Amino acid sequence: MRSTAAGAGREAETSENLDTCPVLGLGGRVIETPTFCRLCEPLCGLVATVEDGRLVGLRPDQDHPLSQGQVCPKGLAFTEIQNDPDRVLHPLRRRADGTFERVAWYVALAEIGHRLRQVVDEDGGGSVGVYLGNPGGFNSELALWLGAFRGALGSPQIYTPGSQDSNSRFVANKLLYGAVTQTPFPDLWRTDFLLMLGANPLVSHMSLMRVPRVKDHLRAIVGRGGRVVVVDPRRTETARAFEHLAIRPDGDVWLLLSLLHVVFGEGLADEAAIAEQSTGVDWVRATVAGFAPEETAARTGIDAEDVRALARAFAGAPSAVAYGRLGVCLGRHGTVANYLIDVLNLVTGNLDRPGGWLFVRPVIPLEELAERSGQATYGATRTRIGDFPDVLGTSPSAVMPAEITTPGPGRLRALVTIAGNPVASTPDPAALEAALPQLDLHVALDIYLTETSRHADFVLPATTFLERDDITSILAHPGQPFVQATDAVVPAYGEARPEWRILDDVLRAAGLGPFAPGRAGRLVGRIAGRRGLTPRRLLDTLLRLGPYGDRFGLRRGGLTARRVRASAHGIVLAELPPTGLREDAVRLPGHRVRLDAPEIVAEVGRLGDRHDDDPAYPLRMIGLREMRSLNSWMHNSPTLMKGRARVHAARISPHDAAVAGVADGAAVRITSRHGAIETTARITDEVGPGTIAVPHGWGHAGGWQRAVGAGGPNVNALTSSAVEEVERLAGMSHLNGVPVAIAPVVAVPATATTDAEP
């Protein structure tokens, strides 16, 4: 192990920092403190410049051992979010006319507690739900305490963006490995061949694993003689930088079946690895025999010989790894596609080996605790609407509107939204927006009045990531083993409070608390000591109990909380991720991977049951992530909304634009079976005929003025929350490959009338 230079925040004269601080007061001294970004998985190093308790600038941490001075525009622009005049800084209560008034914390908590207790007494805790947004996944304190909140209520109704993002990946984990939390990752540091499906890491920064400076890592693969092949319907930023294989939207599962067809049909499989590591290969052999590349070309849009060449190159590389992300997860068969990615890695001998598909050894063993304590569940509960299985204790967000509006036992009557904006991010937003006013209680923990929180009865001000303690290892699946801890770099602005404390206060006010963090939490709490259980003490204890910890003095040289917090820029625990972890990771008999899970067998058997071919909707819509946009919540930043980034635009191929009569830069109407939106057309050959790409996260209302002024539609208006549109295994919303049609928006001349008198 090696650590970086130790030290906490350092003081510097104001005159020495004028070039790095966009705003400075007159006189005084400024504090510069190393910390890290918590907007996405890389967790890049930052240096915060603070004057008189207020953030005045963020810059890249040149001394961070992994990000090494690189940060994306969103991380640097967070100064504007932190200091945003539109930010909610005091508790707000809705008036009868729909406007909000400021109230004291004790008033808000007393009223919330009374109304929450009334709902629980009448219909039980199962009628109370929580929606946890994406920022909550990068908040280690909240991650620990949310389970306690759910446990205190006994509610199965927890919703997250996972059903619009990653739940199909987690279900594949459970079916393959017996552990929903065991998400393997690609060994970028040693691989000779990286095959990426539905991923654009030059913009999204490698999801479900922590890899700062990902562009350098991908270039290094090519630099050492390897290949990076990007399979995507769009020629993304990553595809332009490496090899691109264009695929039709939602064609991934057929491509993967054909790759496996070639691997087995041409004797390219690693039979020794298959025998040692897995069970059920006979089903795979028999199934893929019917998916020759020639037979699937109509589904994939890829020439059969190109598929065969790809399979041979992948199987023949000294090491290779396939990796899929959002584009794979959001189609009609996301769980099957994720499952087949892992099957391809295993049968070519690339599972749990250098350069291949690696298992996770986290610094803090939260996943281990969750698995062993029965909290990391799949199918432990089923939804009232649609009978969907839970995934990690969460339900599909698509059923929220029906859960609110459908009478009967278990109806969702009270909702707490935490750092989440489901009106902007779930399918059929109009249905949810219409349902929210029917709740008996809606409490939002947020920093803005968003499309969702503007409907709440109370909006309670939460802290930002710069106003709280944190530790990296709980926030993202590791790549290179590394840990960094940070204290809050600024005090909470206004009356903002940490979300975990707000949840605790709400339960106490309702007479349902204080928190009891479950069996595992109570056990760790006894080990933690006598001063009471807080998120920080719990995390510090788990760190010491983890695979790199000192085990409270039993392992010399192991990690302690004091050592980690003294290393301001973090500690690199190993230069390369470990291998040989299968026996620890796989929780199935003999620690062998299951290749023939009955759920997957059934789904593959139904692949041809549904057809979306409708001449009225000839195009297929895919999502689009933009470098200066982060889901639905950073469009209020002046820096990020400069220039072209201010305009919502759909990417349309020249062929499709010509057929529809749509001009570049003109207004275009996009229609699906479920709705319609209007936006700006951007004619480009980065998408081929039949594909249209539309950014998500737009269509704002509420109190963030710049975001509202930016305009743009909510693309999810084109999607459906109907039960039949939700993927059965993981409850995933169908957001990729949606059948649509386009037409020009013809302006009505100013002199025209529609209701003229005769």
C-alpha positions in Angstrom: 0.0 0.0 0.0 1.1 3.6 -0.5 -0.4 6.8 0.7 -0.3 10.3 -0.6 1.0 13.3 1.3 -0.9 13.7 4.6 -2.6 16.9 5.7 -5.9 18.6 6.0 -7.0 22.0 4.7 -4.2 24.5 4.3 -4.4 28.3 4.5 -3.1 30.5 1.7 -3.0 34.3 1.3 -5.9 35.6 -0.9 -3.4 37.3 -3.2 -1.8 33.9 -4.1 -5.2 32.4 -5.2 -6.8 35.0 -7.3 -6.2 33.0 -10.4 -8.0 29.9 -9.1 -10.9 31.6 -7.2 -13.7 33.0 -9.4 -15.1 35.0 -6.5 -13.3 36.5 -3.5 -14.2 38.9 -0.8 -12.0 41.7 0.2 -9.3 41.0 2.8 -9.1 38.0 5.1 -7.6 34.6 4.4 -8.9 31.7 2.4 -8.8 27.9 3.2 -8.0 25.4 0.5 -9.1 21.9 1.4 -8.7 18.7 -0.7 -12.0 16.8 -1.1 -13.7 14.8 -3.9 -16.6 15.2 -6.4 -19.7 13.2 -5.7 -21.6 13.7 -9.0 -20.7 10.3 -10.6 -18.6 7.2 -10.1 -15.0 8.5 -10.7 -15.2 10.6 -7.6 -12.4 12.9 -8.9 -10.2 14.9 -6.6 -11.1 18.5 -6.0 -9.6 21.4 -4.0 -12.3 23.6 -2.4 -11.4 27.3 -1.8 -13.5 28.7 1.1 -13.6 32.2 2.5 -15.5 33.0 5.7 -17.5 29.8 5.5 -18.5 30.2 1.9 -17.3 28.3 -1.1 -15.6 30.6 -3.6 -14.1 28.1 -6.0 -13.4 24.5 -7.0 -10.4 23.3 -9.0 -8.9 19.9 -9.9 -6.7 18.3 -7.3 -3.3 17.9 -9.0 -2.1 15.7 -6.1 -5.0 13.2 -6.3 -3.3 9.9 -7.2 -6.0 8.7 -9.5 -7.7 11.7 -11.2 -4.3 13.6 -11.2 -5.8 17.0 -11.9 -8.6 16.1 -14.2 -12.2 17.0 -13.5 -15.2 17.3 -15.9 -17.0 20.6 -16.3 -19.9 19.5 -14.0 -17.6 19.1 -11.1 -16.0 22.5 -11.5 -19.4 24.1 -12.0 -20.7 22.8 -8.7 -19.6 26.1 -7.1 -22.6 27.6 -8.9 -24.9 24.9 -7.5 -23.6 25.4 -4.0 -24.1 29.2 -4.2 -27.2 29.2 -6.3 -29.7 31.9 -5.3 -32.5 29.6 -6.3 -31.4 27.0 -3.8 -33.8 26.0 -1.0 -32.2 26.9 2.3 -35.1 27.0 4.8 -38.1 24.6 5.4 -41.0 25.4 3.2 -44.7 24.6 3.7 -47.3 24.7 0.9 -50.1 27.1 1.2 -53.6 26.4 0.0 -53.0 28.4 -3.2 -50.0 26.2 -4.1 -47.3 28.7 -3.2 -44.8 28.1 -0.4 -44.1 29.9 2.9 -41.0 29.6 5.1 -41.6 27.9 8.4 -39.4 26.9 11.4 -37.9 23.5 11.5 -39.9 22.6 14.7 -43.2 23.6 13.0 -42.5 21.6 9.9 -41.4 18.5 11.8 -44.4 18.6 14.2 -46.9 18.8 11.3 -45.1 16.2 9.2 -44.9 13.9 12.3 -48.5 14.3 13.1 -49.7 13.6 9.5 -47.3 10.7 9.0 -48.4 9.0 12.2 -52.0 9.4 11.1 -51.3 7.6 7.8 -49.4 4.8 9.6 -52.1 4.3 12.3 -54.8 4.1 9.6 -53.1 2.0 6.9 -49.8 0.8 8.3 -46.2 1.7 7.4 -46.6 -0.1 4.1 -48.6 2.9 2.8 -45.5 5.1 3.2 -43.0 5.2 0.3 -39.6 6.8 -0.4 -38.2 7.9 -3.8 -34.4 8.2 -3.5 -32.8 10.0 -6.4 -29.4 9.6 -8.1 -27.4 12.0 -5.8 -28.4 9.8 -2.9 -26.3 7.0 -4.4 -23.3 9.1 -3.7 -24.1 9.9 -0.1 -22.6 7.3 2.2 -24.5 8.6 5.3 -27.9 8.4 3.6 -27.1 5.0 2.1 -26.7 3.6 5.6 -29.7 5.3 7.2 -32.3 4.9 4.5 -32.6 1.2 5.3 -33.3 2.1 8.9 -36.0 4.5 7.9 -37.6 1.7 5.8 -37.2 -0.8 8.6 -38.9 1.5 11.1 -41.9 1.8 8.9 -41.9 -1.7 7.6 -42.6 -0.4 4.1 -41.8 -2.2 0.9 -42.4 0.9 -1.2 -38.9 2.2 -1.9 -38.3 3.6 -5.4 -35.1 4.8 -7.1 -33.8 5.6 -10.6 -32.5 2.0 -10.6 -35.5 0.9 -12.7 -34.5 3.6 -15.2 -30.8 2.7 -15.0 -29.2 -0.4 -13.5 -31.6 -2.9 -11.9 -31.4 -5.3 -14.9 -27.6 -5.5 -14.1 -28.3 -6.3 -10.5 -30.8 -9.0 -11.3 -28.3 -10.6 -13.7 -25.9 -10.6 -10.8 -28.3 -12.5 -8.6 -29.2 -15.1 -11.3 -25.6 -15.7 -12.2 -23.8 -15.4 -8.9 -26.4 -15.7 -6.2 -25.5 -12.2 -5.0 -27.4 -9.1 -6.2 -24.6 -6.8 -5.1 -21.8 -8.5 -6.9 -21.3 -6.4 -10.0 -18.2 -7.4 -11.9 -16.2 -4.8 -13.8 -13.7 -4.8 -16.7 -10.0 -4.9 -16.0 -9.0 -1.8 -18.1 -5.5 -1.9 -16.7 -4.5 -5.2 -18.3 -7.0 -6.1 -21.0 -6.1 -6.6 -24.7 -9.6 -6.3 -26.0 -12.5 -4.2 -24.6 -15.9 -4.7 -26.1 -18.4 -2.0 -24.9 -22.1 -2.2 -25.5 -24.4 0.8 -24.9 -21.7 2.7 -23.0 -20.2 6.2 -23.7 -17.5 6.6 -21.0 -15.9 9.7 -22.5 -19.1 11.4 -21.4 -20.6 9.2 -18.7 -17.2 8.4 -17.1 -17.6 4.6 -16.8 -20.7 3.7 -14.8 -20.8 1.1 -12.0 -17.0 1.3 -11.6 -14.6 4.0 -10.4 -12.2 5.0 -13.2 -10.9 8.6 -13.2 -9.1 9.6 -16.4 -11.0 6.9 -18.3 -9.9 8.3 -21.7 -6.3 7.7 -20.8 -7.1 4.1 -19.8 -8.9 3.4 -23.0 -6.1 4.9 -25.1 -3.6 2.8 -23.1 -5.3 -0.4 -24.3 -4.8 0.7 -27.9 -1.3 1.9 -27.1 -0.2 -1.6 -25.9 -1.5 -3.1 -29.1 -5.1 -3.9 -28.0 -8.5 -2.9 -29.3 -11.5 -0.9 -28.0 -14.7 -1.7 -29.9 -17.8 0.3 -29.2 -21.2 -1.2 -30.1 -23.8 1.6 -30.2 -26.7 2.8 -32.4 -25.1 6.2 -32.3 -21.5 7.2 -33.2 -20.9 8.6 -29.7 -17.9 10.5 -28.4 -16.3 7.3 -27.4 -17.2 5.5 -30.6 -15.6 8.4 -32.6 -12.4 8.0 -30.6 -12.1 4.2 -31.1 -13.7 1.4 -33.3 -17.4 1.7 -33.8 -19.8 -1.0 -34.7 -23.3 0.4 -35.3 -26.2 -1.6 -34.1 -29.9 -1.1 -34.3 -31.6 0.1 -31.1 -32.4 -2.7 -28.7 -30.5 -5.3 -30.8 -27.9 -6.1 -28.1 -29.4 -9.4 -27.0 -29.4 -10.8 -30.6 -25.8 -9.7 -31.1 -24.7 -11.4 -27.9 -26.5 -14.6 -28.8 -24.8 -14.6 -32.2 -21.4 -14.0 -30.7 -21.9 -17.0 -28.5 -23.1 -19.0 -31.5 -19.8 -18.3 -33.2 -17.7 -19.0 -30.1 -19.3 -22.5 -29.6 -19.8 -23.3 -33.2 -16.2 -22.6 -34.2 -14.6 -24.3 -31.1 -13.4 -21.0 -29.6 -14.7 -21.6 -26.1 -12.4 -22.2 -23.1 -13.8 -25.5 -22.0 -11.5 -25.8 -19.0 -12.7 -22.5 -17.6 -16.3 -23.4 -18.3 -16.0 -26.7 -16.4 -14.2 -25.2 -13.5 -16.3 -22.0 -13.0 -19.8 -22.8 -14.1 -22.9 -25.0 -14.4 -25.5 -25.1 -17.1 -23.4 -24.6 -20.2 -25.4 -27.3 -22.1 -28.4 -24.9 -22.2 -26.2 -22.2 -23.6 -24.8 -24.4 -26.3 -28.2 -25.6 -27.4 -29.8 -22.2 -27.3 -27.2 -20.2 -29.2 -27.1 -22.8 -32.0 -30.3 -21.2 -33.3 -28.9 -17.6 -33.4 -26.5 -17.6 -36.3 -25.3 -14.1 -37.3 -27.1 -14.5 -40.6 -30.4 -15.1 -38.8 -30.0 -12.1 -36.4 -28.7 -9.6 -38.9 -32.2 -8.1 -39.4 -32.4 -7.5 -35.7 -28.9 -6.1 -35.2 -28.3 -4.4 -38.5 -24.8 -5.8 -38.4 -23.4 -7.9 -41.3 -22.9 -11.6 -40.4 -19.3 -11.6 -41.3 -18.6 -8.6 -39.1 -20.2 -10.5 -36.2 -18.1 -13.6 -36.9 -14.9 -11.5 -37.1 -15.7 -9.8 -33.8 -16.3 -13.1 -32.1 -13.1 -14.6 -33.4 -11.1 -11.5 -32.3 -12.6 -11.4 -28.9 -12.2 -15.1 -28.2 -8.7 -15.1 -29.7 -7.3 -12.2 -27.8 -4.8 -12.9 -25.0 -7.3 -11.3 -22.6 -10.7 -9.7 -23.4 -13.7 -8.3 -21.6 -17.2 -7.3 -22.6 -18.9 -4.5 -20.7 -22.4 -3.1 -21.1 -24.2 -0.2 -19.5 -27.3 2.0 -19.8 -28.0 1.4 -23.5 -28.1 -2.3 -22.8 -30.1 -2.0 -19.6 -33.0 0.1 -20.9 -34.2 -2.1 -23.8 -37.0 -4.7 -23.7 -34.6 -7.4 -22.7 -32.1 -5.6 -20.4 -31.7 -8.4 -17.9 -31.1 -11.1 -20.6 -28.5 -8.8 -22.3 -26.6 -8.2 -19.1 -26.7 -11.9 -18.3 -25.3 -12.8 -21.8 -22.4 -10.3 -21.4 -21.2 -12.2 -18.4 -21.7 -15.6 -20.2 -19.6 -14.3 -23.1 -16.8 -13.3 -20.7 -16.9 -16.7 -18.8 -17.0 -19.1 -21.8 -14.1 -17.3 -23.5 -12.0 -17.8 -20.3 -12.1 -14.2 -19.2 -13.9 -14.3 -15.9 -11.9 -13.6 -12.7 -8.6 -13.4 -14.6 -6.2 -10.5 -15.4 -7.5 -8.4 -18.2 -11.0 -9.8 -17.9 -14.2 -9.5 -16.0 -13.4 -9.1 -12.3 -15.2 -9.5 -9.0 -15.4 -6.7 -6.5 -13.5 -6.5 -3.2 -14.8 -3.3 -1.5 -12.8 -1.5 1.1 -15.9 -1.1 3.2 -17.9 -4.4 3.2 -21.3 -2.9 3.1 -22.4 -5.3 0.3 -21.2 -8.3 2.4 -23.2 -7.0 5.3 -26.3 -6.5 3.2 -26.1 -10.0 1.7 -25.5 -11.7 5.0 -28.2 -9.8 6.8 -30.8 -10.4 4.1 -31.2 -6.8 3.1 -29.8 -7.3 -0.5 -32.9 -8.9 -1.8 -34.4 -9.9 -5.1 -38.0 -11.1 -5.1 -38.5 -10.9 -1.4 -41.5 -8.8 -1.9 -43.8 -8.2 -4.9 -45.5 -5.0 -6.0 -49.3 -4.6 -5.5 -49.5 -3.2 -9.1 -48.0 -5.5 -11.7 -46.6 -8.2 -9.3 -43.0 -7.1 -9.9 -40.2 -8.5 -7.7 -38.2 -6.1 -5.6 -34.6 -5.4 -6.6 -32.3 -4.5 -3.7 -35.5 -3.8 -1.8 -36.8 -1.3 -4.4 -39.9 -1.4 -6.6 -40.2 -0.2 -10.2 -40.7 3.6 -10.4 -43.1 3.1 -13.3 -45.8 1.8 -11.0 -45.8 4.8 -8.6 -48.7 6.6 -10.2 -50.9 3.5 -10.1 -49.8 2.7 -6.5 -51.0 6.2 -5.5 -54.3 6.2 -7.4 -55.5 2.6 -7.1 -57.6 2.0 -4.0 -57.1 -0.9 -1.6 -54.8 -2.1 1.2 -51.2 -0.9 0.7 -52.1 2.1 -1.4 -49.3 4.6 -1.4 -50.6 7.5 0.8 -47.5 9.2 2.0 -44.2 9.8 0.0 -40.8 11.1 0.9 -38.7 12.1 -2.1 -35.0 12.5 -1.3 -32.7 14.2 -3.9 -35.0 12.8 -6.5 -37.1 14.2 -9.4 -39.3 11.3 -10.6 -41.6 13.6 -12.5 -38.7 14.4 -14.8 -37.1 10.9 -14.8 -39.8 8.2 -14.8 -41.9 7.1 -17.8 -45.2 8.9 -18.5 -44.5 12.0 -16.3 -48.0 13.3 -16.7 -49.4 10.3 -14.9 -47.2 10.8 -11.9 -47.7 14.6 -11.9 -51.5 14.0 -11.8 -51.1 11.4 -9.0 -48.9 13.3 -6.6 -51.7 15.7 -5.4 -53.7 12.6 -4.3 -51.2 11.8 -1.6 -52.1 12.5 2.0 -48.6 13.7 2.6 -45.6 14.4 0.4 -42.3 15.6 1.9 -39.3 16.5 -0.3 -35.7 16.6 0.9 -34.0 18.7 -1.8 -31.9 21.7 -2.7 -34.3 23.0 -5.3 -38.0 23.4 -6.1 -38.1 20.9 -8.9 -40.8 19.5 -11.1 -41.4 17.0 -8.3 -40.8 18.9 -5.1 -43.1 21.8 -6.2 -46.0 19.4 -5.6 -44.8 18.5 -2.0 -46.6 19.6 1.1 -43.2 20.4 2.7 -39.8 21.0 1.2 -36.9 20.5 3.6 -33.5 21.9 2.8 -30.8 19.3 2.5 -27.0 19.7 2.5 -24.9 19.4 -0.6 -21.9 17.0 -0.8 -19.6 19.8 0.2 -21.5 20.2 3.4 -21.1 16.7 4.8 -18.5 14.0 5.6 -18.0 11.2 3.2 -15.8 8.2 2.2 -15.3 7.0 -1.3 -15.4 3.2 -1.1 -19.1 3.0 -0.3 -20.1 5.2 -3.2 -19.0 3.3 -6.3 -17.8 -0.1 -7.3 -14.0 0.0 -7.2 -11.6 -0.4 -10.0 -8.2 0.3 -8.7 -8.4 -0.3 -4.9 -8.4 3.2 -3.3 -10.0 5.0 -0.4 -10.4 8.6 0.5 -12.3 10.3 3.2 -13.3 14.0 3.5 -14.8 16.2 6.1 -17.4 18.8 5.2 -15.5 21.7 3.5 -18.1 24.3 4.3 -20.7 24.6 7.0 -24.3 24.0 5.9 -25.8 27.0 4.2 -28.9 28.5 5.7 -30.9 25.9 7.7 -29.9 22.9 5.6 -29.5 19.6 7.4 -28.0 16.2 6.3 -30.7 13.9 4.9 -30.0 11.1 7.5 -30.6 13.6 10.3 -33.9 14.8 8.7 -35.1 11.2 8.3 -34.3 10.6 12.0 -36.1 13.8 13.0 -39.2 12.9 11.0 -39.4 9.4 12.6 -39.0 10.9 16.1 -41.7 13.5 15.4 -44.0 10.7 14.3 -43.2 8.7 17.4 -41.7 5.9 15.2 -38.0 6.5 16.0 -35.2 6.9 16.7 -33.5 4.9 14.1 -32.6 1.3 14.6 -30.3 0.3 11.7 -31.1 -3.4 11.7 -29.2 -6.4 13.0 -26.0 -5.7 11.2 -26.0 -2.1 12.2 -26.6 -2.8 15.9 -23.8 -5.4 15.9 -21.4 -2.9 14.3 -22.7 -0.2 16.7 -21.7 -2.3 19.7 -18.2 -2.7 18.2 -18.1 1.0 17.4 -18.1 2.0 21.0 -19.9 3.9 23.7 -20.6 7.3 22.1 -23.7 6.5 20.1 -24.1 5.4 16.5 -23.8 7.9 13.7 -23.0 7.3 10.1 -19.5 8.4 10.5 -18.8 6.1 13.4 -20.5 3.2 11.6 -18.4 3.8 8.5 -15.2 4.1 10.4 -15.9 0.8 12.1 -16.8 -1.0 8.9 -13.6 0.3 7.4 -11.5 -1.3 10.1 -13.5 -4.6 9.8 -13.1 -4.7 6.0 -10.6 -6.6 3.9 -8.0 -3.8 4.1 -8.8 -2.8 7.7 -6.6 -3.3 10.8 -9.3 -5.4 12.5 -8.9 -3.3 15.6 -5.2 -4.0 15.9 -5.2 -7.7 14.8 -3.8 -6.8 11.4 -0.6 -4.7 11.4 -0.5 -2.0 8.8 -4.3 -2.2 8.1 -6.5 0.8 7.6 -7.9 2.8 10.4 -10.2 5.8 10.1 -7.5 8.0 11.5 -5.0 7.0 8.9 -7.5 7.4 6.0 -8.6 10.8 7.2 -5.0 12.0 7.6 -4.3 11.2 4.0 -6.0 14.2 2.4 -5.7 13.0 -1.2 -6.5 9.4 -0.5 -4.7 6.1 -0.3 -4.0 3.8 -3.2 -4.2 0.3 -1.8 -3.0 -1.6 -4.8 -1.7 -0.7 -8.3 -4.0 -3.3 -9.9 -7.4 -4.8 -9.0 -7.2 -8.2 -7.4 -8.2 -11.5 -9.2 -9.0 -15.0 -7.9 -12.1 -13.8 -5.9 -14.7 -16.2 -7.4 -15.0 -18.4 -4.4 -15.6 -15.4 -2.2 -18.0 -13.6 -4.6 -20.2 -16.4 -6.0 -22.9 -17.5 -3.5 -24.1 -20.6 -5.4 -23.3 -24.3 -4.8 -19.6 -25.0 -5.4 -19.1 -21.2 -6.0 -19.9 -21.9 -9.6 -21.6 -19.4 -11.9 -25.1 -20.5 -13.1 -25.5 -20.2 -16.9 -29.0 -21.7 -17.1 -31.1 -19.7 -14.6 -34.7 -20.7 -15.2 -35.8 -17.0 -15.3 -33.3 -16.4 -18.2 -34.3 -19.6 -20.0 -37.9 -18.5 -20.0 -37.1 -15.0 -21.2 -34.9 -16.2 -24.0 -37.8 -18.5 -25.0 -40.0 -15.4 -25.3 -37.7 -13.2 -27.3 -39.8 -13.4 -30.4 -43.2 -12.9 -28.7 -43.4 -9.1 -29.1 -43.0 -7.1 -32.2 -42.8 -3.3 -32.3 -43.0 -3.1 -36.1 -45.6 -0.4 -36.9 -45.4 1.6 -40.0 -46.9 4.6 -38.2 -43.8 4.7 -36.0 -40.9 3.7 -38.2 -38.0 5.1 -36.2 -36.4 3.9 -32.9 -35.6 6.4 -30.2 -32.6 6.0 -27.9 -31.4 8.2 -25.0 -28.5 10.6 -25.1 -26.3 11.8 -22.3 -24.5 15.2 -22.7 -21.2 16.3 -21.2 -22.6 19.5 -19.6 -25.8 17.9 -18.4 -26.5 15.6 -15.4 -29.9 13.9 -15.5 -32.4 16.6 -14.5 -30.6 18.7 -11.9 -27.7 20.8 -13.3 -29.5 23.0 -15.8 -29.5 25.9 -13.4 -25.7 26.4 -13.7 -24.8 29.4 -15.9 -21.5 27.8 -16.9 -23.0 24.5 -18.0 -25.8 26.2 -19.9 -23.6 28.3 -22.1 -23.8 28.2 -25.9 -25.1 25.0 -27.6 -25.7 23.3 -24.3 -28.7 25.6 -23.7 -30.6 24.0 -26.6 -32.4 20.7 -26.3 -32.0 18.9 -29.7 -32.8 15.5 -31.2 -30.2 13.9 -33.3 -31.7 12.8 -36.6 -30.0 11.2 -39.6 -29.9 13.1 -42.9 -31.9 10.3 -44.6 -34.8 10.3 -42.0 -34.8 14.1 -41.9 -35.2 14.3 -45.7 -38.0 11.7 -45.7 -39.9 13.6 -43.1 -39.1 17.1 -44.5 -37.4 18.2 -41.3 -34.7 20.9 -41.6 -31.6 21.3 -39.4 -32.2 23.7 -36.5 -36.0 23.7 -37.1 -38.7 22.5 -34.8 -39.6 18.9 -35.0 -42.5 16.9 -33.5 -41.7 13.4 -32.2 -44.6 11.1 -31.6 -45.0 7.7 -30.1 -47.9 5.5 -29.2 -47.9 7.1 -25.7 -47.3 10.8 -26.3 -45.6 13.6 -28.3 -42.9 16.3 -27.7 -41.5 19.1 -29.8 -37.9 20.0 -29.9 -35.1 21.2 -32.2 -33.8 19.0 -35.0 -30.0 18.5 -35.2 -29.3 16.7 -38.5 -26.2 14.5 -38.2 -24.7 11.3 -39.5 -23.8 10.2 -36.0 -27.0 8.3 -36.1 -28.0 6.1 -39.0 -31.3 5.7 -40.8 -34.0 4.5 -38.4 -32.4 5.8 -35.2 -33.2 9.1 -33.4 -31.3 10.1 -30.2 -33.0 12.5 -27.7 -31.4 13.9 -24.5 -33.2 13.2 -21.2 -33.5 15.3 -18.1 -35.1 18.4 -19.6 -38.6 20.0 -19.4 -38.3 22.0 -16.2 -40.8 23.8 -14.0 -40.6 25.0 -10.4 -38.2 27.4 -8.7 -34.9 26.9 -10.6 -35.3 29.9 -13.0 -32.5 29.3 -15.5 -33.5 25.6 -15.9 -37.1 26.7 -16.5 -36.0 29.3 -19.0 -33.9 26.8 -21.0 -37.1 25.1 -22.2 -36.9 21.8 -23.9 -39.3 18.8 -23.5 -39.3 15.9 -21.2 -38.5 13.0 -23.5 -40.2 10.5 -21.1 -43.5 11.8 -22.3 -42.9 9.4 -25.2 -42.8 6.4 -22.9 -45.3 4.5 -21.0 -45.8 3.4 -17.3 -48.2 0.7 -18.3 -47.5 -2.7 -16.7 -47.1 -4.4 -20.0 -44.3 -1.9 -21.0 -42.2 -2.8 -17.9 -39.5 -5.5 -18.1 -40.7 -8.5 -16.0 -37.5 -9.6 -14.4 -36.1 -6.3 -13.1 -39.0 -3.9 -13.5 -37.0 -1.8 -15.9 -38.8 1.0 -17.8 -38.6 0.7 -21.6 -36.6 3.8 -22.5 -34.4 2.6 -25.4 -35.6 1.5 -28.8 -39.0 3.2 -28.4 -40.9 3.3 -31.7 -41.5 6.9 -32.8 -42.3 9.1 -35.8 -41.1 12.6 -36.7 -42.6 15.5 -38.6 -41.8 19.1 -39.0 -43.6 21.6 -36.8 -45.4 23.9 -39.2 -46.0 27.4 -37.7 -49.5 28.8 -38.2 -49.3 32.1 -40.0 -50.1 35.1 -37.9 -53.0 36.1 -40.1 -54.7 32.6 -39.9 -57.8 32.1 -37.8 -59.2 28.9 -36.5 -62.6 30.0 -35.2 -63.6 32.8 -37.6 -67.1 34.1 -37.6 -69.1 33.3 -40.8 
